[in-house]
Amino acid sequence: MKKPIIGIGGTFEQAPPSSAFPLFRRVFTNEGYLSKLLEAGALPILLPVAWEYEVEQLVNLCDGIVLPGGPDIDPSCYGQEHTELCSPSDCDTDRFQLSLYREARRQGKPVLGICRGAQLINVAHGGTLFQDYRLRRQATIKHPDLEHWDAYSHNVTISDGSRLYECFACSRLGVNSLHHQSIDRLGCDLVISAVSDDGSVEAIETTQGPWCVGVQWHPESMEGMQSLFSTFLKEAGT
């Protein structure tokens, strides 16, 4: 049986400087994404940060796209100035992954966004972000909670009838938290499918078109999250 090919959007990382390559950058992804996708039955591949005219061919290779975690999205992508609360960004990665998402939608490929990936989906639909979670009023939950990076940090409430509810078949779910930014204004053609107890957006979905879910937590680092990847792969294999 042919395994669905899942493309993971690559992220630039600054390699340790050396005399030979003082400005050398490498494309990387976290092993957790690969492990969870392999366990679910996928053939994952890392998509290199590429020029926009190459994105169509890259998406053609894939049955689905994962937009992973990574550095802060540059605020210029959603019409804001960069403040001191926003960590350094990589505009090349931003442009590539935004193009990757839009091309996946155009080709009708399912998309799973994780942490930064969920935020990127919101930005692609015209939404905005809190450059730091502390800028959000009523923010009472600790973000990020690095002490519990691979285990329960707080609960989220999942909307009945959502795609996310179909994945987990429950309305309450314990998640981890590795983010300091979060979704502010929701983008067009998106709905909120999970919130934390202090009202922060924890998951979004598209209202039309192919399957697309973005979660603010990191399911690849937790046990009990395999159903999210399995559901995504079912959509990719359709």
C-alpha positions in Angstrom: 0.0 0.0 0.0 1.4 3.4 -1.0 2.1 5.7 1.9 0.9 9.3 1.7 3.8 11.7 1.2 3.7 14.5 3.7 5.9 17.6 3.1 7.1 19.4 6.2 7.9 23.1 5.6 11.5 23.6 6.2 12.8 26.4 8.5 16.1 28.2 8.3 18.5 27.9 11.2 21.7 29.7 11.8 24.5 27.1 11.9 27.4 27.6 14.3 29.8 30.1 12.7 33.1 29.0 11.2 35.9 30.7 9.3 34.9 28.8 6.2 31.1 29.5 6.4 30.5 32.6 8.5 27.0 33.1 7.2 26.0 29.5 6.7 22.4 28.6 7.2 20.8 25.1 7.2 17.2 23.9 6.7 15.9 21.8 9.5 12.9 20.3 11.2 12.3 18.6 14.6 12.5 14.8 14.8 9.2 14.7 16.6 7.3 15.6 13.4 9.0 12.8 11.6 8.4 10.2 14.3 4.6 11.0 14.7 4.1 11.0 10.9 6.0 7.7 10.4 4.1 6.1 13.2 0.8 7.2 11.6 1.9 5.6 8.3 3.2 8.5 6.3 6.4 9.0 4.2 7.5 12.5 5.5 9.9 14.6 3.5 11.6 17.9 4.4 10.8 20.7 2.0 13.7 23.1 1.6 13.1 26.8 1.8 12.8 27.7 -1.9 11.9 30.5 -4.2 8.2 31.0 -4.7 8.3 29.7 -8.3 9.5 26.4 -7.0 6.7 25.9 -4.5 4.1 24.6 -7.0 6.4 21.7 -7.9 7.2 21.0 -4.3 3.5 20.8 -3.3 2.9 18.6 -6.4 5.2 16.0 -4.8 3.1 15.8 -1.6 -0.3 14.5 -0.5 -0.4 16.8 2.5 1.6 19.6 4.1 2.7 20.2 7.7 3.5 23.7 8.8 5.7 23.2 11.9 6.8 25.3 14.9 9.7 27.7 14.6 10.7 31.3 15.0 8.3 34.2 15.4 6.6 35.3 12.2 7.8 38.8 11.2 5.1 41.3 12.2 5.3 42.9 8.8 3.5 39.9 7.4 0.4 41.1 9.3 0.9 44.8 9.1 2.6 45.6 12.4 5.9 47.0 13.5 8.4 44.7 15.2 8.4 45.4 19.0 10.9 44.4 21.6 8.6 41.6 22.7 8.9 39.8 19.3 11.9 37.5 18.9 14.0 37.6 15.8 12.3 36.4 12.6 13.4 35.0 9.3 11.5 36.6 6.4 12.8 34.0 3.9 11.1 31.3 5.9 8.0 33.4 6.3 7.6 34.0 2.6 8.3 30.4 1.8 5.9 28.9 4.2 3.1 31.4 3.4 3.6 30.5 -0.3 3.6 26.8 0.6 0.3 27.1 2.5 -1.4 29.1 -0.3 -0.2 26.6 -3.0 -1.4 23.7 -0.9 -4.9 25.3 -0.6 -4.9 26.0 -4.4 -4.1 22.3 -5.1 -6.6 21.0 -2.6 -4.1 19.4 -0.3 -4.8 19.0 3.4 -2.7 21.1 5.9 -1.8 20.6 9.5 -0.4 23.6 11.3 1.5 23.2 14.6 2.2 26.2 16.9 3.9 28.7 14.5 2.1 26.8 11.8 -1.3 27.6 13.2 -0.3 31.3 13.6 0.9 31.2 9.9 -2.5 29.9 8.7 -4.1 32.8 10.6 -1.8 35.4 9.0 -2.3 33.9 5.6 -6.0 34.5 6.0 -5.5 38.2 7.0 -5.4 37.7 10.7 -3.0 39.1 13.3 -1.0 37.9 16.3 -0.1 39.0 19.7 3.6 39.5 19.5 3.7 38.2 23.1 1.1 36.4 25.0 1.4 39.0 27.9 -0.1 41.6 25.6 -3.4 39.7 25.7 -5.8 40.9 28.4 -7.1 38.2 30.8 -4.0 36.1 30.1 -3.8 34.0 33.2 -2.1 30.8 31.9 1.6 30.4 31.8 2.9 30.5 28.2 5.4 29.0 27.5 5.5 26.3 30.1 8.9 24.8 29.2 9.0 22.7 32.3 6.2 20.5 30.9 7.2 20.7 27.3 6.2 17.0 26.6 3.3 16.7 29.1 0.2 18.4 30.4 0.4 22.1 31.0 -3.3 23.3 30.7 -6.6 22.3 29.3 -8.4 23.4 26.2 -12.1 23.2 25.3 -12.8 21.8 21.9 -15.9 22.9 19.9 -18.5 20.3 19.2 -18.8 19.4 15.6 -15.4 20.7 14.7 -12.8 18.8 12.8 -10.7 18.8 15.9 -13.5 17.2 17.9 -13.7 14.5 15.2 -10.0 13.8 15.9 -10.2 13.4 19.6 -13.9 12.7 20.3 -13.8 14.8 23.4 -14.6 18.4 24.5 -11.7 18.8 27.0 -8.1 18.0 26.3 -4.8 18.5 28.2 -2.1 20.1 26.1 1.5 21.4 26.4 2.6 25.0 25.8 5.8 26.0 24.0 4.6 29.4 22.5 4.9 33.0 23.6 2.9 34.4 20.7 -0.8 33.7 20.1 -3.6 34.5 17.7 -5.2 37.9 18.1 -7.7 38.9 15.3 -9.0 35.8 13.5 -8.4 35.6 9.7 -11.2 35.4 7.1 -12.8 32.0 6.4 -11.5 30.6 9.7 -13.2 29.4 12.9 -11.9 28.9 16.4 -12.2 25.2 17.3 -10.4 25.2 20.7 -9.7 27.7 23.5 -7.8 27.6 26.7 -9.5 28.3 30.0 -8.5 32.0 29.9 -10.0 32.4 26.4 -6.9 32.2 24.3 -7.2 30.7 20.8 -5.7 27.2 20.9 -6.9 25.8 17.5 -8.4 27.1 14.3 -9.9 25.5 11.2 -10.9 26.6 7.7 -14.6 26.9 7.0 -14.3 25.8 3.4 -12.1 23.9 1.0 -9.8 20.9 1.9 -9.1 19.8 5.5 -7.0 22.4 7.4 -6.5 22.4 11.1 -4.0 24.5 13.2 -3.2 23.8 16.8 -1.3 26.1 19.1 0.3 23.3 21.2 2.9 20.7 20.1 1.2 17.3 19.6 4.4 15.8 18.3 5.9 16.1 21.8 3.1 14.5 23.7 1.5 11.0 24.1 -2.1 10.6 23.3 -2.1 12.9 20.2 -1.7 10.3 17.5 -5.3 10.6 16.4 -4.6 14.1 15.1 -1.9 12.8 12.8 -3.9 9.7 11.8 -6.9 11.9 10.8 -4.7 14.2 8.8 -3.2 11.2 7.0 -6.7 9.9 6.1 -7.4 13.2 4.5 -4.1 13.1 2.6 -4.8 9.6 1.4 -8.3 10.5 0.0 
